[in-house]
């Protein structure tokens, strides 16, 4: 069928629905509702779709559109649930199970007939993580079922007025309900409020006399202080005391009307470093570095004891002959600091006696490449872009040059741009079936780096590599496996991914052919270097990227700023071409 996707943003769920509908042979086009109702009407006239699907909407479809066309809207709540903050309420009320519903659009919000629905468990994770994991799995399955039913022509959608459907209206979840009472809320309550607002809209709070939004929350088992007191920093995060413990907060976002020139999410310690120091903090230079000088930086070892409950974005553990280097960065963005710390951890992992090394393996994002928010906040965005990219290249090169063990990249969630190329530097790429890959840089006006001109054609061939990077379309995990981007699909829910990766890694470590494969790595790399040295790929790619970074007229700068600041830009049609069965 010809299907038009209407979405307020081409976010993770919209991309997944696009990719999976395309995998099923449908011809799919996309229009952004954020560009206004006229853009939606124009797309409908141009595409003349047989069906309209709205995976993610923040505004109503034009009345004339849903009256003249069947429009299926994805609502992140169970049948009968209505309102704009469904998943927020599920987390706030500690629901053990939640659902998604595919509704037919009509005048009343979320009140249309039901074409399909599904349920999912709600884990103790951030809202964005649950949305991209369990909720996305249920939503994608429900959309595919609804489309099949529509194509069949015999299915009659179920009215919500049926006796078996309990209608519940849930109001918009406001900041007053998210607010943390540091004197009285226990750690579990604080964590629930933080997780329920992550990644959007965050929890509005006050630090050093300034209003900020808090993003992310993780428990701390040892540090203690007066409720609300800032205790320490670690790798860009802040530790803050609760009445019975403490929590780590990885990111802050200044309010847009605060006068802060960078009112968007970025590492919490760097935001706090730009604030005036509290009275009695002693001499120092606020804003002179990426962390507040008046708080201690308290590190933890890469190999944490099993009895510790604390936050760390990079961890190493070993099980028999297998090393696991886990990393998890907010939104999958990797700043210069992230890249350098991960490289140091990788080098540490190489000192351990293992035959298999697994990179990633956690749920949610694998990596989305360089950290555009940190770059945009820099006083020298061009220079920071370059420094960040060089650090990312150093990390990827270290993986490419590892010849004494088998390296596996385990993608529990989405990956894009340099993050995909980091995965491709490994010997094997394992991918959870719900993941979406964007192996391209074009949408940010960039040529690309991270040795993509070596790794991508090596896996998929020159012709497919050219198509992937020029069309700039999202790729489902299934398609990624079919074309050679991915070696193994891991068909498990997000919560089971880490355990399943452990099991699969044990199988690889026990393979009698493993030693031969490791020996062959060095031979293959030597042969590739004779044909064209890795250093030449790096020089060529970085030369093109440097020319863009330091050209103030390059589209990259405007595209980056619009992306980070969430300003509309460009066309209402975000895709270069339609997807199809091929």
Secondary structure by P-SEA (a helix, b strand, c coil): cbbbbbbccccaaaaaaaaaaaaaccbbbbbbccccaaaaaaaaaaacccbbbbccccccccaaaaaacbbbbbbccccccccccaaaaaaaacccccccccccccccccccccccccccccccccaaaaaacaaaaaaaaaaaaaaaaaaaccbbbbbcccccbbbbbbccccccccccccccccaaaaaaaaaaacccccbbbbcccbbbbbcbbbbbccccccccccccccccbbbbbccccbbbbccccccccccccccccccaaaaaaacccccccccccccccccccccccccccccccccccccccbbbbbcccccccccccccccccaaaaaaaaaaaaaaaaccccbbbcccccccccccccaaaaaacccaaaaaaaaaaaaaaaaaaaaacccbbbbbbbcbbbcaaaaaaaacccbbbbcccbbbbcccccccccccccccccccccccaaaaaaaaaacccccaaaaaaaccccccccccccaaaaaaaaaaaaaaaccaaaaaaaaaaaaaaaaaaaccaaaaaaaaaaaaaaaaaccccaaaaaaaaaaaccccccccccccccccc
